Amino acid sequence: MAGSRLGVLPAPVADPGRTRHHKFNVVANNFTRLCSAKSIITVNGRFPGPTLYAREGDTVIVKVANHVQENVTIHWHGIRQLTTGWADGPAYVTQCPIQPGQNYAYNFTSRASAARCCGTPTSCGRELRSMAPSSSSPNAAFPIPSPRLTKKSSSSWTLICRLNLISAEWWKSDVEAVINEALQSGLAPNVSDAHTINGHAGPVSGCASSARDGFTLLVDQGKTYLLRIINAALNDDLFFKVAGHLMTVVEVDATYTKHFTIDTLLIAPGQTTNVLLTADQGAGRYLVTASPFMDSPLVAVDNSTGTATVQYTNAVPTSAIATTKPPPRNSTSLASQFIDSLRSLNSKQYPASVPSTVDHSLLFTVGLGVNPCPACTNGSRVVAAMNNVTFMMPTTALLQAHYFNTSGVFTTDFPGQPLIAFNYTGSGPNNTQTMNGTRLYRLPYNASVQLVLQDTGIIGPESHPIHLHGYNFFVVGRGVGNYDPATSPSKFNLVDPVERNTVAVPSAGWTAIRFRADNPGVWFLHCHFEVHTTWGLKMAFVVDDGPGPNQSLPPPPKDLPASKYIFLALRPALPPFRLHRRDHRVLRSSLPAPLRRRLPQSPLLRRRPPRGSSSLLSFFLVLFTLNFRMHRGFLLDNVSLGNYLLAELKKNILPVEVDGPCGWISASCCFQYHENILIYTPA
């Protein structure tokens, strides 16, 4: 996923925070890369997109206006969304998508200790190519070196600037067409044509203008720079290097780490890494590389290397670039060296609050499968699954269904362990089919959770960057081969494990994480390889409310997007008969309802209907029938519709969904979008 970035600036504890307003206009614009132009979806017409600034404790309100013809959502990747799940963003998980012409204001509190990265996917597979960097300003209380300090020791620097480098992918073709072709064939999509850094691929042979297609980072000799490096690629883990320079790692996924110095970083999709880079070399120009890591020979990746340039301000702009050789793409040892060096601070100010006991011990296999597909070219389709369940996205947002206790949207029977144990990292069972389902796992509030993510060898082993929405977690262990519950926990690090929101499960190996379920709502868990998410490698946790006043999911905002406006009919036998728009909410009631009583969870009631409104039923049914007949060509008489509304209401399911502006139905109410009227006929 590619998207905008949010920089969270630290604030004093006594600061109550301010409200920061932003406007995102989602528009299509033409951009040329690799000597080829195409239209991409952007935020405010910019590529990379805008940077948002906030301090911890600030309220951030971002009004998103959809001016394109696709549904879109904004996921604020890395923002914990503590009790603000309605602003998390994944389509049909926490909200319905923002439809063309619609607006939605994301409202959340920045609770980060440092910079977060935020993604902007769409609801239908089309990526929103509107990346933008994050930015933050550490103060003297932070464990990284304070800005503008004279260098006195190995632990303090002259920190002059904070810069952002975003690695991503670029396709010459329309990404939607690439995905549709893959879905039709049942195979993996074509790999990208280039890796990019801040939206540029760098010098690429075969394109006359490519020598100018590169990002240049200007630095002053002797100064130290805080680089925020983000992997916004869809399908590739990336190595990151700067020729002739070492980097000091100080933070990953917006949580501070013990410092260590290294020349090569490994960043999986959805992960961020902050490093200190000191311009301590001779005046000149130095190559920056972003190259793929994949240690499974069966998986196709884009082998191109995205490049940029670090240029000293006192260097000659036309001087030769000092180069560096990217690591081999299958350099597992180099990847492990970086991952194994990560440790949390575990200081008094930034403790590592690792759950010492476990209430829910879970083991999820993550891997691929093959299911029959008569419509596909080969008669079968590659799928992905957790615990052999290929997740099916609903058409009603999971969080809404959870909040309003709507049945039929999901079940809470996701298996906590593989249904059949096997040699996970071996060749796998002969039957490679998976089960389909919208199955969630329920967690009580404040439960401690240990989740082991186990790669499988079905079709072939490969790494999986797994992202959990709504939480940070501690990576307490990892290993090669099959997880052994008898021996593997003895090697766990429960003292200073790194804290993240996205973790890379190694090829033919496992990773163990722990977290505390203290954020009520529905939280997406998925592979951050877009191809695997599309294939179904995802699930969700539903976390119950807690007993305290700030431990419950609040009601949804009034402007939460809805695919249709919802009308609820009360029994005609209890006048006045009234139909009420619910927009994004699902109403439930117990019949018979008392006269003139507000229904449960119905804050949108605006006024009482006029006297005699029971007679409006016939008027509405006739008006509705005429419009429906005129615009959809169906015949539905007022008696059958009235009886159907009553029957459906008794079953506590949605009777009618209509696109329109109506509140109370009256003679002055008309429909704006007759062509979108849907009638759900009884079975």
Secondary structure as GFF3:
##gff-version 3
##sequence-region A 1 683
A	DSSP	beta_strand	5	9	.	.	.	ID=ss1
A	DSSP	beta_strand	19	33	.	.	.	ID=ss2
A	DSSP	beta_strand	36	43	.	.	.	ID=ss3
A	DSSP	beta_strand	51	55	.	.	.	ID=ss4
A	DSSP	beta_strand	59	66	.	.	.	ID=ss5
A	DSSP	three_ten_helix	85	87	.	.	.	ID=ss6
A	DSSP	beta_strand	103	109	.	.	.	ID=ss7
A	DSSP	beta_strand	116	117	.	.	.	ID=ss8
A	DSSP	beta_strand	159	170	.	.	.	ID=ss9
A	DSSP	alpha_helix	175	185	.	.	.	ID=ss10
A	DSSP	beta_strand	194	197	.	.	.	ID=ss11
A	DSSP	three_ten_helix	210	212	.	.	.	ID=ss12
A	DSSP	beta_strand	215	219	.	.	.	ID=ss13
A	DSSP	beta_strand	224	231	.	.	.	ID=ss14
A	DSSP	beta_strand	237	242	.	.	.	ID=ss15
A	DSSP	beta_strand	247	252	.	.	.	ID=ss16
A	DSSP	beta_strand	255	262	.	.	.	ID=ss17
A	DSSP	beta_strand	264	267	.	.	.	ID=ss18
A	DSSP	beta_strand	272	278	.	.	.	ID=ss19
A	DSSP	beta_strand	285	293	.	.	.	ID=ss20
A	DSSP	beta_strand	306	312	.	.	.	ID=ss21
A	DSSP	beta_strand	321	322	.	.	.	ID=ss22
A	DSSP	alpha_helix	332	340	.	.	.	ID=ss23
A	DSSP	beta_strand	360	372	.	.	.	ID=ss24
A	DSSP	beta_strand	380	386	.	.	.	ID=ss25
A	DSSP	beta_strand	389	391	.	.	.	ID=ss26
A	DSSP	alpha_helix	398	403	.	.	.	ID=ss27
A	DSSP	beta_strand	435	437	.	.	.	ID=ss28
A	DSSP	beta_strand	440	443	.	.	.	ID=ss29
A	DSSP	beta_strand	447	455	.	.	.	ID=ss30
A	DSSP	beta_strand	464	468	.	.	.	ID=ss31
A	DSSP	beta_strand	473	480	.	.	.	ID=ss32
A	DSSP	three_ten_helix	488	491	.	.	.	ID=ss33
A	DSSP	beta_strand	499	500	.	.	.	ID=ss34
A	DSSP	beta_strand	502	505	.	.	.	ID=ss35
A	DSSP	beta_strand	509	517	.	.	.	ID=ss36
A	DSSP	beta_strand	521	527	.	.	.	ID=ss37
A	DSSP	alpha_helix	530	535	.	.	.	ID=ss38
A	DSSP	beta_strand	538	543	.	.	.	ID=ss39
A	DSSP	beta_strand	565	569	.	.	.	ID=ss40
A	DSSP	beta_strand	579	581	.	.	.	ID=ss41
A	DSSP	three_ten_helix	613	615	.	.	.	ID=ss42
A	DSSP	alpha_helix	616	632	.	.	.	ID=ss43
A	DSSP	alpha_helix	638	650	.	.	.	ID=ss44
A	DSSP	beta_strand	656	658	.	.	.	ID=ss45
A	DSSP	three_ten_helix	674	676	.	.	.	ID=ss46
A	DSSP	beta_strand	678	679	.	.	.	ID=ss47
###
